[in-house]
Amino acid sequence: MTDLTPASVPDLTSGIDDLSILERVNPVFNTAKMTLCQLAASDNENALALSKMLGLTAEETEAATETDEKTINHVMLETRYRTMGALAKESGCPTVVDLPCGYNPRGLEFASKGRSYVGIDLPAVILEAEPAITSLLPEDQRHLIRYFGADATNYASLKKAFDQIEGEVCITTEGLLMYFTDSETAEFCDNIRKILSEHGGCWLLADAEVVMQYILTARAFYGDRFMEVMHRRKAHADKQSDVDVKARTLVIDPTADPSLAMREAMKFLAAHGLKAERLIVADHVQELNSLSMLPADKAAQIRESMKSYAYWKITPNVAVPLDASEAQGGGMKLAASLDKDTLSLTIVGRLDTLTAPNLLEFYEKTAAKHDINEIRVDCSKLAYVSSAGLRVIVIMLKGCSRGVTLVAPNDLVREILDQTGIVDMVNVE
């Protein structure tokens, strides 16, 4: 691998003489510095060394004023940083790509263990972070880490970086999506899908349930006052972002209807050819220095809360088509595909007394050959469903641990679902 120094990274400044312009256009630049100092406050040796190298202090970068709020930020960040690092190692991918990398010292950790690491961020960050980080590495490890300036929503700039990476990649994203509109997130998801489809691997996302993580962590410190602190934190985030943090589809708002928000987030990913597996943080979290500094009761409450939120492992949604030709006829057409243990069905026409037996026979033959724990039925072209068809849906529901989802039923079908009470048994999107 080529060791890229700032001078050899092309097109980072695009001819701009005053580099402060890059910071003014992208204020998140300074948030990345604050994140490094928060990680250093949890006694992360690499973060401490990098902060010193950059001349950063907590007093200059820390936004919180209350001691408890600072501690919450440190716990949140160390939990995210160390757990995501552990998940990246568990992925088995030969190259880990932090997108964005900020002033993340993870490259130091991976290089010291002989692992390949790539950091991608805004040009202003790369120009300052890359030389500082590589200077902390022994000469014989510097070939293991590389940095690229790119825009996460610009596929051409991302492709330019990933074209220099061979093999599967584990892409990690921590704290980015709260700054994106849904349209920007959609572009980013499309870019991730293209990259993973070409390289293989996975995308680890810490952002989806970060609000839940904050609420549960803050509750251990503030009790009933945690909502006050949450609003204050949101006000600070709003100053750093031009968009409403609460309105992001992939940043779930647990204060509304979390189950609905979760379904909408998964649906958003599916619309961009992706699917997510929730990795419960408690099952993967490492020992945390920040928790060892807390009273035992608070530390215990925070550890318990980690059972309630997850980081997401996202991969391309590649479904295998199934032969459903034997189920055709009688006014119904059926298409089917299988993605691991999720069976997807598209029903065209009528699901009634004549056609329901065909669907049931197809399902039971498929279930005999494959483990099916979830069924999604595209009902957008389903003209009618009778009581016989509903019985088949109930039979399929009983065999699926994650349930049955009916997608886009028309008004008539929706009315039948409401009248029969089936709507309370299945998910309807």
HELIX and SHEET records of a PDB file:
HELIX    1   1 PRO A    6  SER A    8  5                                   3    
HELIX    2   2 SER A   20  VAL A   25  1                                   6    
HELIX    3   3 VAL A   28  ALA A   40  1                                  13    
HELIX    4   4 GLU A   45  LEU A   54  1                                  10    
HELIX    5   5 ALA A   58  THR A   61  1                                   4    
HELIX    6   6 THR A   67  GLU A   90  1                                  24    
HELIX    7   7 ARG A  106  SER A  112  1                                   7    
HELIX    8   8 PRO A  123  SER A  135  1                                  13    
HELIX    9   9 GLU A  139  LEU A  144  5                                   6    
HELIX   10  10 TYR A  155  PHE A  162  1                                   8    
HELIX   11  11 LEU A  177  TYR A  179  5                                   3    
HELIX   12  12 ASP A  182  HIS A  199  1                                  18    
HELIX   13  13 VAL A  210  TYR A  222  1                                  13    
HELIX   14  14 GLY A  223  ARG A  225  5                                   3    
HELIX   15  15 PHE A  226  GLN A  240  1                                  15    
HELIX   16  16 VAL A  245  ALA A  247  5                                   3    
HELIX   17  17 PRO A  258  ALA A  271  1                                  14    
HELIX   18  18 VAL A  281  ASP A  283  5                                   3    
HELIX   19  19 ASN A  289  SER A  292  1                                   4    
HELIX   20  20 ALA A  296  SER A  305  1                                  10    
HELIX   21  21 SER A  325  ALA A  327  5                                   3    
HELIX   22  22 ALA A  356  LYS A  369  1                                  14    
HELIX   23  23 SER A  387  LYS A  398  1                                  12    
HELIX   24  24 ASP A  411  THR A  420  1                                  10    
HELIX   25  25 ILE A  422  ASP A  424  5                                   3    
SHEET    1   A 7 ILE A 145  GLY A 149  0                                        
SHEET    2   A 7 SER A 116  ASP A 121  1                                        
SHEET    3   A 7 THR A  95  ASP A  98  1                                        
SHEET    4   A 7 VAL A 169  THR A 173  1                                        
SHEET    5   A 7 GLY A 201  LEU A 205  1                                        
SHEET    6   A 7 ALA A 310  PRO A 316 -1                                        
SHEET    7   A 7 LEU A 274  ILE A 280 -1                                        
SHEET    1   B 6 VAL A 320  LEU A 322  0                                        
SHEET    2   B 6 MET A 332  ASP A 339 -1                                        
SHEET    3   B 6 THR A 342  LEU A 351 -1                                        
SHEET    4   B 6 GLU A 374  ASP A 378  1                                        
SHEET    5   B 6 VAL A 404  VAL A 407  1                                        
SHEET    6   B 6 ASN A 427  VAL A 428  1                                        
SHEET    1   C 4 VAL A 320  LEU A 322  0                                        
SHEET    2   C 4 MET A 332  ASP A 339 -1                                        
SHEET    3   C 4 THR A 342  LEU A 351 -1                                        
SHEET    4   C 4 LEU A 382  VAL A 385  1                                        
END                                                                             
